[in-house]
Amino acid sequence: LLVISSEESLITLSVDAFVPVLVNLMQMEHNPDCMLLAARALTSMADIMPNSRGAIVHHGALPAFCSRLLTIEYIDLAEQSLQALEKLSQDHGSSCLREGAMMACLSYLDFFSLGMQRVALQTAANVCRQLPASDCWDQLSDSVPVLTNLLMHDDARLVESACTCLTLIAANLSAQPRQLQALCSHGLIPNATRLISPAGSATAAPVGASTYHGLIRLIGTCCKGSADVAEQLLRNGLPGTLKSVLAGCKVLASSTASASPASPIVSADQLLEVTTLANQLLPSIQPGSGASQSPLESLGIDAAAPVNAATTENGRRSNSRRRSAAVASEVVNAAGIALEGILKAEPELLREYGSNLTLSLMQVVVASVGTNVKLQCLAALAKFLHHAPPEMLTTGSATLQPGQMASFLAGLVSSRDGAIAQVALYVVDLLMQKLPDTFSRAFRKEGTVHAIEQLCEMHAASNDGSGDSKGSSGDITPRGQVVPSGVGSGSAASIVARMALTNSGRKPADTPQRRAAMDRAIALRVAHFSAAVTGGTVARLQGVCAPLRNAGEDPTKAAAVAMKFLNALEEGEGTSTFELIESGGVEALSSFLTGSDLPKGDGWSESISARLSSFVRAASTDLPPQAMSSLTERLLEALAVTETLPMQLSAGAKGSGTGTTPGTRGGTPRAGAGDGLSVLARPFKLRLRRASGERAELKDYASNIILVEPLATLNAIEDFLYPRVHKPPSGPATPAGGAPGSGAAPTRRSGRLTGGAENMDADEKEEEDTEMEEAEEEEEGDGEEDFDDDELDDDEDGEEDVPTADDIADMDPAAEGAAGGAT
């Protein structure tokens, strides 16, 4: 009766009367059929009447179910007990843990079929989601080896459930270093590292996005709370694994060709998880350990930052939560101090970290538009530079390139985001403390000192109450941001990222982080850059730019002036992009090549042609082979930093990562981190319905879903849709515009296309039609498939915060009747 009943029909059932009887029947060892029927009745009751689960637990059903799994005599009864525990664990996971349900589900896992193994792991995951705050290691310790071995299982669902269990257990033990060490003592770290590695994931079961998130968080939690685990990760080559993971990241790749299919990072949230792990792998910077105070803890991007405690309803933290946060912070600090001692004793571990991840983290900062991703990368770089001795930064595999690093930091100091500018200024201070002679020259050459001085001027202007000074105009480096050379500066992704950081003429927001950055810039200038420097490359280039603006009408002499300018760019250490822009070399070269100094008139065309011809001949004979290519690279980099592209970032509302508020670059961290531009790479799923009313000449196409590229035109949509909804006339009449007797399908153009609109190119129409047909075939399969209306509302990636555009509404069949004039 319970199996075939519903909750409404059992509303009068007395649970307290039936449950004790059924529990007693579960103890009838001499009658296995009776025990099986009683187990089925209890399982059905827990499934149909969720409110009865408390009574089932109260009357002692849990020990009975667990005993049938610990001593398996009848496989049917064991499977039924497993299903009952899965139902009860959804609401009473703590009770299940106390009664030994974890080991009961996992002890004889191999005896069950794959489906029942999934039920057992789901039960364990339900229990782990409700772990008590008190120490429960004794109830969990025996199950850890089984869960660790399941990470290497062939079934992806079992791997995901095992990962969920271990992640929740690690989070529960984060304030207990000894238990964390015991958790990792059964091969957890090697197995988890193998799963997140592109090479290792090819041999193990493929993990989904949620599982990958869980594995990264699992490793991060373990290494943050235990110095021994962090040391083990460094010894087992985790920095090299993270380097390979970031190398082919689809989020950072400038094109699909450069993206590696082996890289598991396919979203900005996963990228944030990986960069956070890279940050947690190094010990935190202890207060008072340097000449200046680290901003990482105040910004919440250091492992030593106190854990946020939950607040009560009146807004005050509960005492228990506060004590737990304090204990966790002390544990993290102690682990950091211990790991710092290990790195001092074995500097090769730190050197390997720097050689693998320094350049990769810089590439992420340049290519990514997510503020939180940048902050995690900069925090990891700051920790490495803080703990690394000066000789490690100048010799060996972790050697820094001064020009590259200085250019990289110049762009970050000029960022409108106060948090990014603070960390960048702190890194500048670290480098000046460790290698003052090397980086003092590099920072001036690449424009870092200029950006610092502009911040100081902004501080002075804000104190004077003046908003019209040079420093507050929003252009805090000359003509924009300095390009960090050598870290993928030519890629489209890095150019977009730098454009997002360049200033669009608006005054930067006066936030506490911005003011802190300006205060740090003043202290940095006083400490390291107070001495005035005269002459230099900029003054030398300004001297050769003046003749270039007035080269004269003689083509040969004009070419000689241009050669002198180009040779000056290669003198000494060469000219940086900052020096080229600051000296006015771009404007001077543009004036020379466009002939702005030549007299206007009928002979201007001949004069500029003669000048350019003479210039090309002189360049081919008098310049080194790579001179023109080097000049082209500098001009492209100068273009990337002088062009301004106002960009509004959009962050997804879901996900475990953190992002910035859409439309703000220094906003409050929010859940989710994503690049709104990535929406343009995914097609929209549309259901196109025929408008109401009599439409005898059109078929109904509402049973199909089509995938439309975001940039597809309405003409392309109509050309794709019309042959599928058009009903040929039944009579012998020849359609207008069709050749009689040709037998060809009639061609129809809407009023939009005939009313003076420009027709699409034939090749373009054919290409877009082919893409849309392939997308529809991929969505529909071999035949037409019906979709529920609710399914259309779910985005393919589970994100709800999708940027909208004006042309998207035109493709909405509900708003326009039917796409492309089909109605």
N, C-alpha and C positions, 0 to 999 in steps of 0.2 A: 504493500500500500504506500509506503513512503517513497518508493522509487517512482511510482506513477502519479504521485500527488503534487500539488502546487502549494505555494505559500498561503494562498487564499483558502484552500480547502483544509489546511492544517492549523487554521487560526485558533481553533478551540482545543488543540492538542495540548495536554498537560505535559510539558517537557520534564518537569521535576519528578513526575510519576513514572514516565517511560524510561528516562535515561538510566537511572540506577538499575533497573531490570536488565536493560541491554548490556550494561557494563558487567553485571554479574554473569550474563550468558557468555561474555567474552572469556570468562575464566573456566569454562567447562572443557577441560583438557580431553575428556573421554569422548567428546562429540565435536569433531572438527567442523561438520556441516553447520551445527548450531552456532559455533563461533564465527564462521564465515558470514552467515546470515545476520548475526548481530552486528558485525563490523560493517556490513553493507548498509544496515539500517542507520547506524550512527553516521556513516559517511553521507548518506542521502539527507539525513536531518541537518547536518552541518552545511550541506550545499544548498538545500532548499530554504532553510530557516537560519540565516546567519546569526540571529539573536540567540539561537540555542547553543552556540559554540561555548559560551561562558559556562552554561550548565554542564555540558559534556566534560569540560576541563575540571569543573568543580567536583564532579562525582567520580573522578579517578580514572577516566578513560585513557589519559596519556600514558601512564605506566603500562597499561594493558597493550596498547598499540606498540610501544617501544619494545616490550618483551617479545612480541611476535616477530620483530625485525632483528633482534639480537640473537635469537635462537630460531632459525628458520626450519620449521618442520613441514609446513604446507605453503607452497609458493603462492597459491591463490590468496590465502589468508595474509601472507606477507605483503603482497601487492595491494590488497584492500586496505591494510593498515597504513601503507605508505600514502595512499590517496587520502585517507582520513587525516593523517598528519599534515598533509599539504593544505587542506581546508582549514584546520585548526591553527596552523602557524601564521595564517594571514592576519589574525587578530590577537593571538596569544603566543607570540614568538618567545617572550621571556619565560613563560611557563614551560614551553617546549624545551627550551635550553636547560632549565633546571632539572627536568625529568630525563635528560640525556637523549633528546631527539636528534641532535647533530650526529653523534656516533651511530645511533640506530639507523639513520638514513644512509650513512656512508660506509658502514662496516662491511657489508656484503654487496657492494654496488655492482660487482661484476656478475652476480647471479641473475640480475634482472635484465630485461630487454632494454634496448636503447630508449624507448619511450618512457619506461619506468625509471630509468636512470635520470632522464630529464626532470621527471617529477621529484625525485629525491634531491637533486641539486636545487630545484626551485624551492623546495621546503627549506633546505639549508640557507638559501638566500633570504627567504622570509624571516628566518630566525635571526640572521645577522643584521637585518634592517632594524631589529628591535632589541639590540644588545643593551644591557643596563649600563649605567654610568660607573657602577662599582666594578671592582676587579672580577672578571669572569674568565680569566685565562685558564683556570683549571677545567672548566667545562669545554673549552675550545682547543686546548693543546693537542688532544689526540686526533682531532679532525684536520689539523693543518697539513700533515704529510700527505693525506689523501687529496686535499684540495690543491696542493702544490703539484702533485703528479698529474692532476687533471688538466693543468695548463698546457700539457703536451698532447692532449687527446685529439683525435681526428675530428670529432663533432664540434662544430662552432658554437652550438648552443650550450653544450656542457662547459666549454672553455669560458664562455661569457658568464655563466652562473658561478663558476669557480672564481673567476676574476672579481665578480661582485662580492662574493663572500670574503675573499682575502683583502680587498680594498676596505670594506667596512670593518673588518677585524683590525687592520692596521690603523685606521682612523680612531678606533676605540682605544688602542694601545699607544697612541702617539705620545702620551706623557709618561710612558714606562719604558725606558731604554732596554732594560733586561728582557722584558717580554718581546720587544721588537727584535732584539737579537735572536731570541729563541724562535720567533716567527720566521726569520730568514735563514735559520740553521738547517733547513731541509731542502735546500736548492731553490728557494723561491726567487732570489735575485737572478741567477743564471737563466732560469726558465722565462721569467718576465722579460729580461733583456733580449733573449732570443726572439720573443714574439714581437717586440717593437723594432727589431732590426730588420731592414729590408732584405738582407740575405737570409736571416733566420726565419722570417715569415714565409719565405718561399717553400720551406720544408715542413713547417707546422701548419695547423689549420688556419685558414684566413680569418682574421679577426675583423669585426665590424667597428664602426666609428665609436659606439659607446664602450665596447671592450677596450679599444685602444686608449680612450680617455681614462678608463679605469686603471689600466696597466701603468700609464704615466703617473697618475696620482698615487698609485700604490708604491712605485719606486721612490717618488718624491717624498711621500710621508715617511717611508722607512729611512731614507738617507738624512732627512732633516732631523729626525729624533734620535739617531744613533750614529756616532762617529765611526764605529766599526763597519756599519753597512755602507756608509759613504766611502770609506777606504776600500771596501770590497768592490764597489762600483767603479772606482777609479782604477783599481788594479785589473779589473776584468774588461777594461777598454770601453766603458760607456761613453767617454767623450768622442771616440772614433765612431761609435754607433750613432750618436746624435749628429755628427758631421755628415754621415752618409744619409741619414734621414732628411736633413735639411738640404742636401745637395740637389736632389731631384724633386723638391717640393713643388707641387702644382700651383700652390698659392703664390710662390715667389717667382716661378718661371716666367720669362718674358714671352714665351710661345709654347704651344703644346709640344713642339719638337724637342725643346730643351727640358721638358718635364720628364722625370723618370717614372715609368709605370710601376717600379718597385717601391717608390716612396709612399708610405701610408698616410701622409699628411695631405688631405684633400679639402680642408676647410681652415678658416682663420682660428676657430676655436681649438682645433688640434695643434695648430702652430703655437698658440699661446700656451698650451699644456707642455709642449716640448721645450720652449724657451724658459718656462718657469722651472722645469726640471734642471735645465742647465744652470739656472741661478741657484737652485737649492743644493746643487752638487758641491758648491764651495762654502766654506764657513763664513758666517756673517762677520761684518766689520764691527769690532767691539768699540764702544764709546771711549774716546780718549786715546785711541791707538794711532792717531795720525795728527798732523799739524792742524787740520781743519776738521770740523764735525761732518760726519757722513750724512747726506740727506736721505739715504735709502730707508732708514727706519721710519722717519716722519712721513715718507711717501707711501709706506706700506708695502714695499717691494723687497724687503730684507727678511730673511728667515728669523731674525732676532726680534721682529716686530711682535708686540703682544697680540695674542689671539683675541678677536672681537667676541665679547660675551653677549649672550642674548639678553635683552632688556625685559623687564617686567611691564605690566600694563601701565603703571604710573611713570614709566620712562627711566627707572633706576635699575641697575644691574642687580640681579640676585646675588647673595653672598656666595652660594655654591658655584655659580657660574664664574664669578670673579676669582674665586680660589682656583678653579680648574684652569682658567686662563693664565693665572700667575704661575701655576705649576708647569703648564705647558711651555710658557716663555722661559722659565728657568731651565727646563730640560733642553730646549733648543739652544740656549746660550751655552750650557755645559757641553753639549755635543759639538758646538762650533769651536769652543776653546780646545777640546780634545783633538778635533780634526785639524785645527791650525797647528798644533804641536806635531802631528803626524806629517803634515806637508813641510814643515821646517826641517824635520829629520830626513825626509825623502823628497827633495825638491823635484825629482824626475816625474813624480805624479803630477805636480803642478805644471811642469814644462809640457808634458803630454797634453794636458788640458788646453794650454794656450796654443800649442801648435795645431790642434785639431779644430778649436772652436773660435779663436779670435777673429779670423777672417770671415768665418761663417756667420757669426753674430753681427758683424759689421754689414754683411750683405743683407741680412734680414732687416736691419734698421733702415737701410737705404731703400729696400724694395717694398717693405710693408707700409701700409697706411694706418695700421692700428696702433693707437697710442700705448695701450697696455703691453703689446708685444714689444714695442720699442723700449719701454721702461724695463721690462724683464731682461732684455738683451744688454741694455746699458748697465743694469745692476750686476749682471754676470761679468761684464768687462771691468767694471769698477772693482769688484772683488778680486779678480785675477791680478789687476795692476797693483792693488793694495798689498796682496800677499807675495807677489813676485819680487825677488831681489833685483837690483838694477842690472847685474851682469846677465840675468836670464833674459832681459829685454833687449840686450845688444848682441848676444851670441847664441848660437844653437838654433834649434828648430822653432823656438817661440820668439824669434827676433822681430821687433816692430819696425815697420817702414815709417820713418818720421813724417815724410811728406804726405803719405797716404792717411796716416792717423790724424795729422793736423788738419788736412782738408775735410776729413770726416767729421771732426769735432767742430770745425768752423760752421758747417751747415747746421749742426744741432744747437750750438750756442745762439744762432740767429732764429731758432724756432719760436713760433708764437706761443707754444705750450710751455708754461712756466716750469712744469715738472721735468720735462725733457731738458730744458736749459739748465736747471739746477744740477742734474746728474752729469751733464756734459761739462759744466764748469768744475765740478768735483774731479772728474777724470783729468781735466787740464791741470788742476792743482797737483794731482798725484804724479803726473808725468814731469811736471816742473820740479817736484821734490826729488824724484829719482834720477832724472836725466836732464838737468837744467840747460847744459850747454847745447845738447842736441836739439831739444824741442823749443828752446827760446827762438832760435833762428827759423825753425820750421813753422812755428805758430805765427810769426810775423809774415813769412812768405806766403802762407796759404790763407791769410785773412782772419785767423782766429783772434788775434789781438785786436784787430779792427772791430770785430763783432763784440768783443768785451768792452771796448771803449764806447761803442754805441749804446750798450746797456747802461753804462755809467752815465752817459748823457741823458738817457731817458729817465734815470733816477733823479738827476739834478732838475730836469724839466718838470717832473711830477712834484718835486718839493717846492719849486717856484710857482706851481699852479699854472704853468704855461703849457698849452696843448699844441702849439704851432711850431715848436722847435724841431730841428732836424731829427733829434733822437726819438720824438714821439710820432713821426709821420708814418710809422709802420714799416719803413724800409731800413732795417737795422743792419744790413750789410750793403755794400755798394752794389746797386742794381740787382739785388736779390741774394740768393743763397749760393754758397760756394759748393762746387761739385766734389764729392769724395771720390777721387780717382782710384781706379784699380779694384773697385768692389762692384762691378757690374753697372758702371755709370751710364753705359750706352743702352741699357735695356729699357724697353717701354715701361716696365713696372717701376724701375728706379726713377725715371723721368717724371712719371705721374706722382710718385711719392714726394719727390722734391718740389714739384709744383704745388702739392698739397701743403707743403711747409713754407713755400715762398709767400710773401706778403702781398695782399691785393689792395694796398693803399689804406686799409683800415687800421685804426689805432688798436694795439693789442689790449685785451681785457686786463683791467687792473685788479688782479686776483692776489690772494696771499702768496700763492706759489710764484707769481710773477714778481712780486715785491721781494720775496726771498731770493730769487735769481738775481735781481739787480743788486741786492746787498752783497751777495756772494761775489758778483763781478767786481764790485768796488774793492772788496778785500783782496781779491786775486790780483787786481791791477796794482794795488799798493805793495803787495808782497813780491810780485815777480816782474811786472811790466811798467814800473814807474819811470825808468830811465828812457829819455827821448832818443830816438834813432833817426839820423839824417842820412840822406842819400839812399842808396839801395837800388834794387831793380826797377821799382816804380819810377823813380826820378830819371834813371837812365832811359827807360822806355819813353817817358814823356819828351825827352830830348830828341828822339828820332821820330816821334809821331808828328811833331810840328811840320817838318819838311814834307811829310807824306800827305798832309792835307792840302799843300800847295806845291804839287810836284811839277807844274809847268806844262807847256805845250810840247816840248821836245820829248818824243817817246823814249828815246834811249836814256836821257837823263832821268826821266820819271821812273823807268825800270830800275835804274841804279839806286834811286832813293828807296824803292820798294825792297830791293835786295838787301840794302843796309838795315831796313826795319826787320826783315825776316831773319837775318843773321843775328840781330840783337836778341831775338827771342830765344836763340839756342845758346847764347853765351853763358859761361859759368855752369850753374846747376840747372839752367833752363828757366823758362818763365811759367809760372803757375797761372791757372785760370783767373784767380783773384787779381794777380798783378796785371794780366792782360786787360781785364775790365777796368780796374782802378786807374790805370795809366791812360785810358782813352784809346787804346790800340784798336778796339773793334770799330769805333766810330771813324778813326783815321783810315783804317783799311777800307771801310765801306765808302768813304768819301773818295779814296783813290780809285777804287774799282768802278764806281758809278760816274766818275768824271765830273763831280760837282764843282771842281775848281776850273774846269775848262769853259771858255766863253760859249754862251748859247748862240746858236745860229745855224745856218745851213751846213757849216762844216763840222758841227759837233759830232755827228755820227762817224765821220772819217777820223776825227781826232781820237775818240775813245776806242775805235777799232785798232788804230795804230798803237795806242798805249797798251791795250790788252795783248796784242800780238807780240809786242816787244817784251812785255812782262812774262809771257809764257816762254819765249825763247830764252830769256835770261834765267828763269827758274829752272829750266831743263838743263842748263849748262853750268850755272854758278852755285846751285844749292845742293846739299847732300840728298841722297835718294829718298830719305824718310822725312824731309823737311815739310813738304806739302801735306803729307798725310797727318803729320803731327799738328800742323796748323789747322787742318780740317777738324781733327778731334777736339782741339781747344775751342774752336768756334761753335761746334755742336754743344759742348758743355756750357759755353757761355750763353747760348740760346736757351738751353734748358733751365738756367737759373735766372735769366732776365725775363722770360715769359711768365706771366702770372695767369693761373687758372684757378679761379675761386671754386672750391670743391666742398660739398657738404657730405660728410661721412654718414653712413647709415649702418647701425649695429643691430643685429638680430636680437629679438626679445627673449629667445630661448637659449639654452646651452649652459654649460657649467663654467665657461670662461667668463672673463670680464672684458668689457669694452667701454667706449666712451659714449656719452649721450649724443645722438644724432645731431649734427649741425654745430657741435662744439668740439674744439680740439683740446681744451683743457678742462672738460666738464667732469661731472661726477661719474665715477665708474658705475656701469650698469651691467646687467647680465647679458652675456652674448658678446661676440666680437666678430664683425664681418665687414666686408667691403661691399658697399652698395653697387659698385660697378660690376661685381661678379654676377649680378642678376642678368646682365645683358648676355651672358654666356649660356643661360639656360632658357629653353623654350617655354612659352606659356601653354597651359592646357586649357583649351576652349571647347565648349559645347555650343554649337551654332544651331539655333532653333528657327523654324519657319514662323513668320509673324502670324498672328491670329487673323482669321478671315479666310475668304475663298482664294486659294492660290493653286488653282488647278494646274498651272503650267510649271509648278515647282514641287519637287519631292521633299519629304521631311527627312532631314539629316541629323535629327537630334539624338539618335541612338549611337552616334559616333563621337569620339573625342579626337580632336586634331591638335598637333603641336605646332605652334606658330613662333617663329623667331621674333624676338622683341623689335628688331629693326626692319621687319618685313613690311612692305607697303600694302595698302588696301588693294591696289591693282593686282599684286601677286596673289593675295588671298582670294580675290574674285576669280582670277584665272584658274586657280586651283579648285574652287568650290563650284563654279557654274556647271562644268560637265557632269558633276555628280548629282546635282539637284534639278537639272533641266530635263523636262519631259518633251521628247520630240513630238511634234504635231502628228496626229493620226491621219490627217488628210493629205492629199497629194500636192498641196500648195508648196511652192518653193520659198524658203525663207528669204527675206530681204538680204541682199548682199551675197547670196550664195549662187554659185553657177548651176544652172539647171542641168540635171542629169549627172552631176559630178559624183553624187553619192557620198559626199563628205559631210561630216557632222556640222550643223549650223554654228556659226560663230556669233557671239552676242557681246556687245560692249555696253556698259551702263552709261547713264547720262553723265556721270562724273568723268568718264574717259572721253566722251565725244564733245563735251562742252569746252573745248579749248585746252584740255589737259594734255600734258606731254606724254606720249606713249613710251612704254619701257622698251629698252633695247631687247632684241629677241634673245640674245644669249643670256642676258640677265634674267629674263622671265623664265627661260628654260631651266636655268640653274636653280632659281628659287622654287619653281614648281617641283623639281626633282627632290630638293631637300624636304619640302613639305610632304611629298608622297612617301618618302622613306620614313619620315617621322610618324606619319599616320600608320604605315604598315608595321612599324615597331610597336606602336601603341595598341593596335587592334589585333595583331597576330594574323591568323589565316582567315578569320571571318569577323563579322561585326560582333562587338561585345558591348553589353549594356553596363553603364556605370551609374552608381547612385549619385544623387545631387550632393550629398555630404562629402563624397570623395573629391569633388571638384574644388572644395574649399581648402583642402589640405595641400600645402605646398610640397613639392617633391622632396625638399630637404627638411621639412618640418618647421620652416621659418615663417613667421607671420609678418615680420616687418620688411616688406618688399617695397622698394621705391616705386612710385608711380610716375607715369609720364602722360603728357597731353594726348599722345596718339594711342595710348592703350585703351582709353574709353571708346574710341572709334571702332575698336575691334570687339567691343562687348555687344553680343547679339541682343541682350536685354535692353540696352540703351539705344541702339541704332536699328533695331528690328532684325537685321541679319547682316553679317559682314559682307562688305563689298557690294551692296545693292542687290543682294540675293532676294530680298523681299520687294 
